[in-house]
Amino acid sequence: MSLTPDSALGELQQTIADLRRQLGERTGERDRAIAERDRAAAARDELIDQQTAAAEVLQVINSSPGDLQPVFQSILEKAHSLCGASLGGMFLRDGEYFRAVATHRLPEPYAQRLRQGFRASENPITRRLLDGEPFAHVVDTAQIDHWIPRAGIEMAGIRTVLCVALRKDDAVLGQIVAARQEVHAFTDKQIALLQNFAAQAAIAIENARLLTETREALEQQTATAQVLGVINASPGDLAPVFDAMLEKALSLCEATMGVLWSYGDRLTPLAVRGASPAYAAFLERGDFAPEPPRQHKILQIVDLGNSDSYWDGYPLTRAAVDLGGVRAMLAMPLRSDENILGRFAVYRTEARPFTDKQIALLQNFAAQAVIAMENARLLGELRQRTEEVAELNRGLEARVAEQVEELGRVGRLKRFLAPQLAELIVSQGDEKILESHRREIVVVFCDLRGYTAFTETAEPEEVLDLLRAYHGALGPLVSQFEGTLDQFSGDGIMVFFNDPVPIPDPARRAVNMAVAMREAAAGLVAAWRRRGRGLGFGAGIAQGYATLGQIGFSERSGYTAIGTVCNVAARLCAEAKDGQILLSQRVAAGLDGSIGLEEIGALALKGLSQPVVAYNVPLASREATLRVIERTPSSL
């Protein structure tokens, strides 16, 4: 059967219709897939934004331990951005009140009213949180009859609010509030997100609380340790102990005045801190009539001006209020067994109660005061007994005196001898070795180049700093090389070898010490040159006979050498340029080539009739070399 033109056209139209239907279905599927993809991307981006915000808030919490303000501001900023809220705040619970501690874009007059706080149980919205609801969502605040929502509408244009409780276990710590200026409900996702931020705020609050408690505990332990240290350092002297106790107690208890009283037939102030001049003058009377028995117990009065003792006309209470300007008082009895030794009292100028922690802290200080008072009493008894047995210790004191004298002899000898030589002389029990005698010695004399010019322009403090550093660096080298120190005179140092105890190779020891001194002085000189001070170091060494012995008087003596050899060493030192160590010919010969030298030539030295052939110890040479340095007549 053949197709007619009409039937062929119909089939073609049917095919086109089918294709159009299939195309429409495919287009719908494509549009639905695109829409689903866009929704997934939006959800993904929203989740990323939430996770990023949470991470940033946690970072602020970690970087601000104990400081809640930046944490609250960060939480409010992130929460309001992600929840689509324009206004809001963070509130903390203070007893029966909620007070704003951070706000977000609230008009300042309204924010100020919220900082002053409101009674949470009287606000229908916050009362729901106190009753256990996790959040309170009010779509239109115009329907709430309370001054806070009304003020929000009038002052900030707030219409929709979401309040989420900040909780620690079952306790309500406060709330975070997100608000909109149009009637527009928050979504479930936005509510859940704000709850997450509320949890972060609660973590930050708990962290801050723990940190504060740790810091307070550390401060209390530190204060206790410091007071105990004063007690140990002041046995029998109660004044510094009581003053330290009052200082720490006032600081840690947030008090402005403290008095430590002693009980007896009369009341006597033992220590006072922070008193007004008028009240301090009143206390200087010294003693007062005994107090009522009830004040022998732990006593806290929040408002002394309205207390029975004030209206009954008790003089101390009247004076504390009228002259001292105090209101709150916390007093601890100083009790030893059943005896009342006194009272430890701290005061505030405002009627505010002391916390349980502060009461416990003052109890601890009171216990320490009792310990100090008992220690002083026991120490007095001990001193009395010590005096009673003093006669029995006369012989022991004599022996101790002998030992002290021996130690003193060692100390005096160590001032100019190497420690090992001083101990040798004392151990032999004979100081004849220090009597006047004649011996061949090697003398080292060193000083600073440019020192006189330095002292003319430098401040005295700079000169002292220089000398301390200079002597501190060079002094120990004298003992190290077993030299005998003759003197420190300004920048001049004189040391000799081979006396009072002969030593092998005195010339080499003297030169090695001088080289070590030059190296030690180099660092100091470089540092002072960087400050613009033209300083240098030079030394002279000579060998010859001298007369040696003690000079001085009983209270102060020294051991010295006198002779031409000392003058030669001093003149060589004066002739030496910066970095030079000039030796006499006799010293150079005594080295026997063990140290490399430079021959300077014959020098005409002041005070000496004959020229002196001098040698220099080069800066960077220890080998046995000899080099002649030509000198012009002007340099001699």
C-alpha positions in Angstrom: 0.0 0.0 0.0 1.5 3.3 -1.1 1.4 6.5 1.0 -0.6 9.3 -0.2 0.8 12.8 0.0 -1.5 13.7 2.8 -0.6 10.6 4.9 3.1 11.3 4.4 2.7 14.8 5.5 0.8 13.7 8.6 3.5 11.3 9.6 6.2 14.0 9.1 4.2 16.4 11.3 3.8 13.6 14.0 7.6 13.0 13.9 8.3 16.8 14.3 5.9 16.9 17.2 7.6 14.0 18.9 11.0 15.6 18.4 9.7 18.9 19.9 8.3 17.0 22.9 11.5 15.2 23.4 13.5 18.4 23.1 11.2 20.1 25.7 11.7 17.2 28.1 15.5 17.3 27.6 15.5 21.1 28.1 13.4 20.7 31.3 15.8 18.1 32.6 18.7 20.3 31.7 17.1 23.3 33.5 16.3 21.2 36.5 20.0 19.9 36.6 21.3 23.5 36.4 19.0 24.7 39.1 20.0 21.7 41.3 23.7 22.5 40.6 23.2 26.1 41.5 21.4 25.2 44.8 24.2 22.8 45.6 26.8 25.4 44.9 24.9 28.0 47.0 24.6 25.5 49.8 28.3 24.7 49.5 29.3 28.4 49.5 27.0 29.0 52.5 28.6 26.0 54.3 32.1 27.3 53.5 31.2 30.8 54.7 29.8 29.3 58.0 32.9 27.1 58.5 35.2 30.0 57.7 33.4 32.3 60.1 33.5 29.6 62.8 37.2 29.2 62.2 37.9 32.9 62.4 36.0 33.2 65.6 37.9 30.3 67.1 41.1 32.0 66.0 40.1 35.2 67.8 39.3 33.1 70.9 42.8 31.5 70.8 44.5 34.8 70.2 42.7 36.7 73.0 42.8 34.5 76.1 40.9 36.2 78.8 39.9 39.2 76.7 36.2 38.7 75.7 35.6 42.0 73.9 37.3 41.1 70.6 35.7 37.7 70.7 32.2 39.1 71.2 32.7 41.6 68.4 33.9 39.0 66.0 31.0 36.7 66.8 28.5 39.5 66.3 30.0 40.5 63.0 30.1 37.0 61.6 26.7 36.0 63.0 24.9 39.0 61.7 26.5 38.7 58.3 25.6 35.1 57.8 22.1 35.3 59.4 21.0 38.3 57.4 20.6 40.5 60.5 21.3 44.2 60.6 21.4 44.8 64.3 22.1 42.9 67.5 24.2 42.5 70.7 25.8 40.2 73.2 24.4 40.2 76.8 25.9 38.7 79.9 23.9 37.8 83.0 24.7 39.7 86.2 22.6 38.3 88.9 19.0 39.0 87.9 20.0 41.4 85.1 21.1 41.0 81.5 23.6 43.7 80.5 24.9 44.4 77.0 28.7 43.9 76.7 29.0 44.2 72.9 26.6 45.7 70.3 26.4 45.6 66.5 25.2 48.7 64.7 22.8 49.7 67.4 22.2 53.5 67.9 24.3 54.7 70.8 21.4 55.9 73.0 19.7 52.5 72.8 23.0 50.7 73.2 23.7 52.7 76.4 20.3 51.8 77.9 21.1 48.1 77.2 24.5 48.4 78.8 22.8 49.6 82.0 20.9 46.3 82.0 17.3 45.1 82.6 15.8 42.5 84.8 15.7 39.4 82.6 12.7 37.7 84.3 10.5 40.7 83.6 11.1 40.7 79.8 8.8 38.2 78.2 11.5 37.3 75.6 14.4 36.7 77.9 12.1 35.0 80.5 11.7 32.2 77.9 15.4 31.6 78.0 15.5 31.5 81.8 12.6 29.0 81.7 14.8 26.6 79.6 14.0 27.4 76.0 17.1 27.3 73.8 16.0 30.4 71.9 13.3 33.0 71.6 12.2 34.0 68.1 9.8 37.0 67.9 8.7 37.8 64.3 7.1 41.1 65.3 8.2 42.8 68.4 5.3 45.3 68.2 3.2 42.5 69.8 5.5 42.4 73.0 4.4 44.6 75.9 7.8 45.5 77.5 9.9 48.6 77.5 12.9 46.8 75.9 11.0 45.8 72.7 9.3 49.2 72.6 12.5 51.1 73.0 14.0 48.9 70.2 11.2 49.9 67.9 11.4 53.6 68.8 15.1 54.0 69.0 16.5 51.4 66.5 13.5 50.4 64.3 13.8 46.8 65.4 10.8 44.5 64.4 12.1 40.9 64.3 14.5 39.5 67.0 16.1 36.2 67.6 17.5 35.6 71.1 19.7 32.5 71.7 20.8 31.6 75.2 24.4 31.3 76.2 24.5 28.2 78.4 27.1 26.4 80.6 25.4 23.1 81.6 22.0 24.2 82.9 23.1 27.8 83.8 22.2 30.7 81.6 25.2 32.9 81.1 23.6 35.5 78.8 22.2 35.7 75.3 23.2 36.7 71.8 20.6 38.7 69.9 20.1 39.1 66.1 17.6 41.7 64.9 16.0 43.0 61.7 14.3 46.3 61.0 11.6 44.6 59.0 9.1 41.9 59.9 10.9 39.0 58.4 11.3 35.6 60.2 14.7 33.9 60.5 15.0 30.5 58.9 15.8 27.3 60.7 19.3 27.3 59.2 19.9 30.9 60.5 18.6 29.9 64.0 20.9 26.9 64.0 23.8 29.0 62.9 23.2 31.6 65.6 23.0 28.7 68.2 26.4 27.6 67.0 27.8 31.1 67.5 26.2 31.2 71.0 28.0 27.9 71.8 31.3 29.5 70.8 30.6 32.6 72.9 29.9 30.3 75.9 33.2 28.5 75.3 35.0 31.9 75.3 33.3 32.9 78.5 34.2 29.7 80.2 37.8 30.0 79.0 38.0 33.5 80.3 36.6 32.4 83.6 39.1 29.6 84.0 41.9 31.9 83.0 40.8 34.5 85.5 40.6 31.9 88.2 44.0 30.6 87.3 45.5 34.1 87.3 43.9 35.0 90.6 45.1 31.7 92.1 48.6 32.5 90.9 48.4 36.0 92.2 47.3 34.7 95.6 50.0 32.1 95.7 52.6 34.7 94.6 51.4 37.1 97.3 51.5 34.3 99.9 55.0 33.3 98.9 56.2 37.0 99.0 54.7 37.5 102.5 56.4 34.3 103.7 59.6 35.5 102.2 59.3 38.8 104.1 58.6 36.8 107.3 61.7 34.7 106.7 63.8 37.8 105.9 62.5 39.8 108.9 62.7 37.5 111.9 61.4 39.3 114.9 60.6 42.5 112.9 56.9 42.6 112.4 56.7 46.1 110.7 57.8 45.0 107.2 55.8 41.8 107.5 52.5 43.6 108.4 53.1 46.2 105.7 53.6 43.6 103.1 50.5 41.7 104.2 48.3 44.8 104.0 49.7 45.7 100.6 48.9 42.3 99.1 45.5 42.1 100.9 44.3 45.5 99.7 45.3 44.6 96.1 43.8 41.1 96.0 40.7 42.0 98.0 39.9 45.2 96.0 40.1 47.2 99.2 41.3 50.8 99.8 42.3 50.7 103.4 43.6 48.1 105.9 44.4 48.1 109.6 46.1 45.3 111.6 45.1 45.6 115.3 46.6 44.1 118.4 44.3 43.0 121.3 45.2 43.4 124.9 43.8 45.5 127.6 43.4 48.1 124.9 43.2 48.0 121.1 46.4 49.1 119.3 46.9 49.6 115.6 50.1 47.7 114.6 50.0 48.7 110.9 47.9 51.0 108.7 47.8 51.3 105.0 45.6 53.5 102.7 44.1 55.5 105.5 43.0 59.1 104.9 45.0 61.8 106.7 42.2 62.5 109.1 41.7 58.8 110.0 45.5 58.2 110.2 45.7 61.1 112.7 42.9 59.6 114.7 44.7 56.2 114.8 47.9 57.9 116.0 46.3 58.2 119.4 47.6 54.6 119.8 45.0 52.6 121.7 41.3 52.4 122.1 38.7 50.7 124.3 38.1 47.0 123.7 35.6 46.1 121.0 32.4 44.2 121.5 32.9 40.4 121.8 31.0 39.7 118.5 33.9 41.3 116.6 36.2 38.5 117.7 34.6 36.5 114.9 34.8 36.8 111.1 32.8 39.9 110.5 31.6 41.4 107.2 29.6 44.6 107.1 28.5 45.8 103.7 27.6 49.3 104.9 29.3 50.5 108.1 27.3 53.8 107.8 24.1 51.9 108.4 25.5 49.4 111.0 24.5 49.0 114.6 28.0 49.9 115.8 27.8 53.2 113.9 24.4 54.2 115.2 25.4 53.0 118.7 28.2 55.6 118.5 31.2 53.1 118.7 34.2 55.4 118.3 36.3 53.3 115.9 33.3 52.7 113.6 32.3 56.3 113.6 35.9 57.4 112.8 36.2 54.9 110.0 33.1 56.1 108.3 33.3 59.9 109.1 37.0 60.3 108.9 38.2 57.4 106.7 35.3 57.6 104.3 34.8 53.8 104.3 31.6 51.8 103.9 32.3 48.1 103.6 34.4 46.2 106.1 35.8 42.7 106.3 37.6 41.7 109.6 39.4 38.5 110.5 40.4 37.6 114.1 44.0 36.7 114.7 43.6 33.6 116.7 46.3 31.4 118.2 44.7 28.4 119.8 42.1 30.0 122.0 43.8 33.3 122.3 42.8 36.3 120.3 45.9 38.2 119.4 44.3 40.9 117.2 42.3 41.6 114.1 43.1 41.9 110.4 40.6 44.4 108.8 40.2 45.7 105.2 37.8 48.4 104.1 36.2 49.7 100.9 34.9 53.2 100.2 31.8 51.8 98.5 29.1 49.6 100.0 30.0 46.4 98.1 30.3 42.9 99.7 33.5 40.9 99.6 33.4 37.7 97.7 33.9 34.2 99.2 37.3 34.0 97.6 38.3 37.3 99.1 37.1 36.2 102.5 39.2 33.0 102.2 42.2 35.0 101.1 42.0 37.4 104.1 41.7 34.3 106.3 45.0 33.1 104.8 46.7 36.5 105.5 45.3 36.5 109.0 46.9 33.0 109.6 50.2 34.3 108.2 50.0 37.3 110.6 49.5 34.9 113.5 52.5 32.9 112.3 54.6 36.0 112.2 53.5 37.2 115.6 54.3 33.7 117.1 57.6 33.7 115.3 58.5 37.0 116.9 57.5 35.8 120.3 59.5 32.6 120.0 62.4 34.6 118.6 62.3 36.8 121.6 62.4 33.8 123.9 65.2 32.4 121.9 67.2 35.6 122.2 66.7 35.6 125.9 68.0 32.0 126.2 70.9 32.8 123.9 72.0 35.6 126.2 71.8 33.2 129.2 74.3 30.8 127.6 76.6 33.5 126.2 79.1 33.0 129.0 79.5 29.4 128.1 80.6 30.2 124.6 83.5 32.5 125.4 86.1 29.9 124.5 84.3 29.0 121.3 84.1 32.7 120.3 87.9 33.0 120.8 88.5 30.0 118.5 86.1 31.5 116.0 87.9 34.8 116.2 91.2 33.1 115.4 89.7 31.4 112.4 88.2 34.7 111.2 91.6 36.3 111.6 93.1 33.6 109.5 90.4 34.1 106.9 91.1 37.8 107.0 94.8 37.2 106.4 94.0 35.1 103.4 91.7 37.8 102.1 94.3 40.5 102.6 97.0 38.5 100.9 94.7 37.6 98.0 94.4 41.3 97.2 98.0 41.3 95.8 98.9 37.7 95.5 97.6 34.8 93.4 95.1 32.9 95.5 97.3 29.8 95.6 100.2 31.8 96.9 98.1 33.5 99.6 96.8 30.1 100.8 100.4 28.7 100.8 101.6 31.5 103.1 98.7 31.2 105.5 99.0 27.4 105.6 102.7 27.7 106.6 101.7 30.2 109.3 104.6 32.4 108.6 104.5 35.8 106.8 108.3 36.4 107.1 108.3 35.8 103.4 106.6 39.2 103.0 109.2 41.1 105.0 111.5 43.6 103.2 114.0 41.8 101.0 115.8 42.1 97.7 115.2 39.8 94.7 115.3 39.8 90.9 111.8 40.2 89.5 110.0 40.8 86.2 107.7 43.9 86.3 104.7 44.4 83.9 103.2 47.9 83.7 100.2 48.5 81.4 97.7 51.3 80.8 95.3 52.7 78.2 96.4 55.0 75.3 94.3 58.2 75.2 92.9 57.7 78.7 93.8 61.2 79.9 92.1 62.8 76.9 89.1 60.5 77.5 88.7 61.5 81.1 88.8 65.2 80.1 85.7 64.9 77.9 83.8 61.9 79.3 81.3 62.0 82.1 82.5 60.5 85.4 80.0 57.7 85.0 81.5 56.8 81.6 85.0 56.7 83.2 83.8 54.4 85.9 82.1 52.1 83.4 85.3 51.9 81.4 87.5 51.2 84.4 85.1 48.5 85.7 85.1 46.7 82.4 88.8 47.2 82.0 89.7 45.9 85.5 87.2 43.1 85.3 88.7 41.8 82.0 92.4 42.2 83.0 92.3 41.5 86.7 91.7 37.8 86.6 94.7 37.3 84.3 97.0 38.2 87.1 96.0 35.2 89.2 95.8 33.0 86.1 99.5 33.6 85.3 100.5 33.6 89.1 101.6 37.2 89.1 101.7 39.5 92.2 99.4 42.5 91.9 101.1 45.7 93.0 98.4 48.3 92.2 95.4 49.3 90.3 95.7 53.1 89.8 93.2 54.5 87.3 94.0 52.8 84.1 97.5 51.8 85.2 98.1 48.2 86.4 101.5 47.0 87.8 102.2 43.3 88.3 105.5 41.6 89.1 106.6 38.0 88.9 109.1 35.8 90.9 108.1 37.2 94.3 107.2 36.6 97.1 107.5 33.0 95.9 110.0 32.2 93.2 108.5 30.7 90.0 110.1 29.2 86.9 110.3 31.3 83.7 109.1 34.6 85.2 109.9 36.5 82.0 107.8 34.2 79.8 104.9 34.3 82.3 105.0 38.1 82.3 105.0 38.3 78.5 102.2 35.7 78.1 100.1 37.6 80.7 100.7 40.9 78.8 99.7 39.3 75.5 96.5 37.9 77.1 95.8 41.4 78.6 96.3 42.9 75.1 93.8 40.4 73.6 91.3 41.1 76.5 91.6 44.8 76.1 91.2 44.7 72.3 87.5 43.9 72.5 86.9 46.7 75.0 88.9 49.2 73.0 87.0 48.3 69.8 83.7 48.8 71.6 84.7 52.2 72.9 86.1 53.3 69.6 82.7 52.7 68.0 81.5 55.3 70.5 84.0 57.8 69.2 86.5 57.3 72.0 90.1 57.0 70.8 91.5 54.5 73.3 94.3 52.0 72.9 96.4 49.6 75.0 100.1 49.4 75.7 102.4 47.7 78.1 106.1 47.7 79.2 108.0 44.8 80.8 111.4 45.1 82.5 113.6 42.7 84.5 116.0 43.5 87.4 116.5 43.6 91.1 114.1 45.4 93.4 113.4 45.8 97.1 110.1 44.2 98.0 108.0 44.1 101.2 104.8 45.2 102.9 103.9 48.9 103.2 100.9 50.6 104.8 99.3 50.4 108.3 97.4 47.9 110.3 94.0 48.6 108.8 95.2 48.7 105.2 98.5 47.4 103.8 99.9 46.3 100.5 102.8 44.5 99.1 105.0 46.4 96.7 108.3 46.5 94.8 110.7 49.5 94.7 113.6 49.9 92.3 114.8 51.0 88.9 113.2 48.0 87.2 109.8 49.4 88.1 110.6 52.7 86.6 111.9 51.1 83.4 108.7 49.1 83.0 106.6 52.2 83.5 108.7 54.2 81.0 108.5 51.5 78.4 104.7 51.4 78.9 104.6 55.2 78.4 106.6 54.8 75.2 104.5 52.0 73.8 102.1 52.8 71.0 98.6 51.3 70.8 98.9 47.5 70.7 102.6 47.4 71.6 104.2 45.4 74.4 107.7 46.8 74.8 110.3 44.6 76.6 113.7 45.5 78.0 116.7 43.6 76.6 117.0 41.5 79.7 113.4 40.3 79.4 114.0 39.5 75.7 117.0 37.4 76.5 115.1 35.6 79.2 112.6 34.4 76.7 115.4 32.5 74.9 113.6 32.8 71.5 110.4 31.2 72.7 108.3 34.2 71.6 108.7 36.1 68.4 109.9 39.7 68.9 110.5 42.9 66.9 113.6 44.9 67.9 112.6 48.6 68.3 116.1 49.9 69.0 117.6 52.1 71.7 115.1 54.3 73.5 115.9 57.4 75.6 113.5 57.0 78.4 112.6 59.8 80.8 114.4 59.7 84.1 117.0 57.2 82.9 120.5 58.3 81.9 121.3 55.5 79.5 119.2 54.5 76.5 117.3 51.2 76.8 117.2 48.7 73.9 113.6 47.7 73.5 111.7 44.9 71.8 108.0 44.6 70.8 105.8 41.5 70.9 104.0 41.6 67.6 100.2 41.3 67.5 100.0 38.0 65.6 103.3 36.2 66.1 104.5 33.7 68.7 107.4 32.1 66.6 111.1 32.8 67.3 111.7 35.6 64.8 113.4 38.9 65.1 112.7 42.0 63.0 114.4 45.4 63.4 112.1 48.4 63.1 113.7 51.6 62.0 112.9 54.5 64.2 113.5 58.2 63.4 114.9 60.5 66.0 111.5 62.1 66.5 110.0 58.8 67.5 112.5 58.1 70.3 
